[in-house]
């Protein structure tokens, strides 16, 4: 994991109480009224809040909207972007990927309302980085989401020693990728640099774990019920 960015951030990290740091923190904007955030630790903030009177939340500017981004799904000009700081070992990321994301894709991505952009945040150990590199290598073949689905469909125990190159090759081949090419690409330094850039971006916002989401500039912490995501997406789509 890269070291924490020490420059002054425009966001104040909000420390989330949870299970062994498996919940994430996305920082709120320092210019918000100065009041301390209210609500439970796992509760999403109210959709549609702006960072300050008359201003737009700078979190909304994190969307990259890069054409042909293999680690994004949905139209590049979709009215709402959901940024997902995630990693393949995180059980809560797996819960979101299996239980919530497919419905959001059908309801919002497939209808042109939502774009989902993945960000690597491999914080749980060496196997997290190994699997993140495999995800990047899958993206090189244009099949990141196929690999993503296969990894979460049969998610392995955290740091159980299973996420070796041989295992990741077999997952890739089962998902229709070239396993040998994937393993070879995992050693490319530019892929590791890309993973580190994503992680550093998240750290600069105050993210400490996964999953952490930004929906149209609105932070959502953890694998929340689907209604939380629907409310945020619909509010952002009509704002």
C-alpha positions, 0 to 999 in steps of 0.5 A: 500500500502506498504511504498516505498523502501528507499534503493538506486535503480539502476533505476532513476524514470521517472516521467510521466505527465498524468491524476491524476497519472493513468499513470505509471512510470518505472524507467530507468537505471542510467547508460544510458548515463546521458542524460535526456529522450526525447519524450512525457510523454506517449511515449515508449522508443525505443525498443532494447536499452541496459542499457550501452555499452556492457551491458544488461538492468537489467530490463530484469532480472525481469522476474520470469519464474516460472513453473506453475505460475497461474498468468502468461500465455505463455511458461516458456521459451518463448523468450520474457516476458512482465511484467504487473504491473496492478490493477483491478480498473485502467481504463487504465488497463481495456482498455489494457485488453479488447482492446489490450491483447487479440490480443497479446495473439493470435498473440504472446502467443499462438504461443510461442513467448511471456509470460505475467507475472502479478504483483499486484500494487493496488494503488488506494485505499482499494478496489484495495487491496480487488480485488488484494486479490481476484485475488490471491485467484482465482490463488489458484484455477488455474483460475486467468485469468478467474477472470481477464477477468471477472473483466475487462469485467464489470469494476466498477467505481474507489472506488465506493463501489462495490468491496466487498467480496460478489460482488467478490464472484459473479464475481468468480462464474460467471467465473466458480470458487468456490466463497465461497473458493475464499472469504475464501482464501482472508483472508490468510495472505500469499496472502496479503504478495504476493501482497505487494511484487509485489507492493514493487518491482514496487515501487523500480523501480519507478512505481507510477501507472498502467498500467506499462509494461516491455517487454523484458527489455523495459519499456512501459508506459500506455495503448499504441496503440497495435503497440507499444507493437508489435514493442517491442515484435518483437524487443525483440524476434529478439535481 
